[in-house]
Amino acid sequence: MIIIGSDHGGLKLKTALNSYLNRRGIQVVDAGTNSDASVDYPDFGQKVAETVVSGEAELGILICGTGIGMSIAANKVPGIRAALVTDVFMARMSREHNNANILVLGGRVLDEQIACDLVGAWLDATFEGGRHQLRLDKITALEKKYS
């Protein structure tokens, strides 16, 4: 299961990605927002991140206007590796090398087709482990040190 959330700046793209994920046969939980009224992106970033960390969802997708705010907010939750991506290579590498458990996109900077391509590349990639796991272990140690 994937949990997806956005602020008002990502609502249109979130709606398109919900449809894309459903066509792929993926169960999606929509964490909101469901209106174009202004909301605060950290609230949705926190909700999605905590749901992923708890194991209630395997992966998450977050969308705000640029993706920057959501990635900052989500990465404050220990155990989250939220990756803001803008091309297919970055999307694939975020899983293969960084084991990103949340994909972050910019609703005002990506068109729907590109966003679907990014999500597809991210979902189809597999974490390679090995030397990359050693680096993730260092990130986990940083989280523990400062938490």
Secondary structure as the mmCIF struct_conf table of DSSP 4:
data_model
#
loop_
_struct_conf.conf_type_id
_struct_conf.id
_struct_conf.beg_label_comp_id
_struct_conf.beg_label_asym_id
_struct_conf.beg_label_seq_id
_struct_conf.end_label_comp_id
_struct_conf.end_label_asym_id
_struct_conf.end_label_seq_id
STRN STRN1 ILE A 2 SER A 6
HELX_RH_3T_P HELX_RH_3T_P1 HIS A 8 GLY A 10
HELX_RH_AL_P HELX_RH_AL_P1 LEU A 11 ARG A 23
TURN_TY1_P TURN_TY1_P1 ARG A 24 GLY A 25
STRN STRN2 VAL A 28 ASP A 30
BEND BEND1 SER A 35 ALA A 37
HELX_RH_AL_P HELX_RH_AL_P2 TYR A 41 SER A 54
TURN_TY1_P TURN_TY1_P2 GLY A 55 GLY A 55
BEND BEND2 GLU A 56 GLU A 58
STRN STRN3 LEU A 59 CYS A 64
BEND BEND3 GLY A 65 GLY A 67
HELX_RH_AL_P HELX_RH_AL_P3 ILE A 68 ALA A 74
TURN_TY1_P TURN_TY1_P3 ASN A 75 LYS A 76
BEND BEND4 VAL A 77 VAL A 77
TURN_TY1_P TURN_TY1_P4 PRO A 78 GLY A 79
STRN STRN4 ALA A 82 LEU A 84
BEND BEND5 THR A 86 ASP A 87
HELX_RH_AL_P HELX_RH_AL_P4 VAL A 88 GLU A 96
TURN_TY1_P TURN_TY1_P5 HIS A 97 ASN A 98
BEND BEND6 ASN A 101 ASN A 101
STRN STRN5 ILE A 102 GLY A 106
TURN_TY1_P TURN_TY1_P6 GLY A 107 VAL A 109
BEND BEND7 LEU A 110 LEU A 110
HELX_RH_AL_P HELX_RH_AL_P5 GLU A 112 ASP A 124
TURN_TY1_P TURN_TY1_P7 GLY A 130 GLY A 130
HELX_RH_AL_P HELX_RH_AL_P6 ARG A 131 TYR A 146
#
